[in-house]
């Protein structure tokens, strides 16, 4: 669809715009070989090649491909060998899958308020905290806490991001997790990765994700005498093949986001009632994030952008203190597990009961960028955005 028809509207998310049959060499290979299970053949599988490619690209020591990002979070948590009912501190602003992964692992989420960037505020963590999940929301690299043994980086929206010291997001903590859901930087519809620098953690994850087995490719699984139980999180060759194709375009995609972000920063309206939230050099600039002076102005901007066909979203849906999974403490288990193991007190840490965070979310608006567009098309898209915001 031409730009004059869509006026910047994103009908496809980022990586989906780079899906191309002519580029699907690995998928064709999997189909021609008629093997879609990664451990069916003795040779290197496409999934193994993907893991090697990701390790090289991100500077990660160990990589494991799984079904989705939620499973990746579960594997990271389980590999820490926790006790059921142990606390895991998570951001108060993130997708509910983070809390779900904690609960599904038999652990208890504790919501921690966020800073101005909407990332978990590590200064609020209590002494003795053992497990923390930091979500790099909207591609913004959040601060990692110091002195916490198990810091898991949720990089679902931050593939390709980096810290100021050059380390890639996902490689600075105990483990990092990535998602290839349709709305992520790269996509295979569903799909996930977990990375770690700890060889023992990786060995535990690898066994658990394949029924606890000591798998030898091409053979029926075997179990060591000290085997523990596991589940089936093994990715398929078809999904891994699409992810491999997507990785070929990661740098191209990131460059396109950087280019349009730079164009926008030079051409957005100068309004005293509107602030463009800053982006660090290492952030993945998947969107422009605006903060209005009031919710009324934010809502008026949403209405104007939507009427003109320009994609946008707000972030209130990510406020976990108001999510029924947290507020209801419900469970499918008859005994209420794992909530039955939780302390009988509010499991939330905030200086002001999340009042400031609610205010920030109420005034925040995001507009996605379009890396697949040419520079002239990106200039036109930014112009349409500026005109719409100027008229609010």
Secondary structure, 3 states (H helix, E strand, C coil): CCHHHHCCCCCCCCHHHHCCHHHCHHHHHHHHHCCCECCCCCCCCHHHHHHHHHHHHHCCCEEEEECCHHHHHHHHHHCCCCCCCCEEEEECECCCHHHHHHHHCCCEEEEECECCCCCECHHHCCCCCCEEEEECHHHCCCCCCCCCCEEEEECCCCCCCECCCCCECCCCCCEEEEECCCCCCCCCCCCEEEEECCHHHHHHHHHHCECCCCCCCCCCCCCCCCCCCCCECECEHHHHHHHHHHHCCHHHHHHHHHHHHHHHHHHCCCCCCEEECCCCCCCCCCEEEEEECCHHHHHHHHHHHHHCCCCCECCHHHEHHHCHHHHCCCCCCCCCCCHHHCCCCCCEECCCCCHHHHHHHHCEEEEECCCCCCHHHHHHHHHHHHHHHHCC
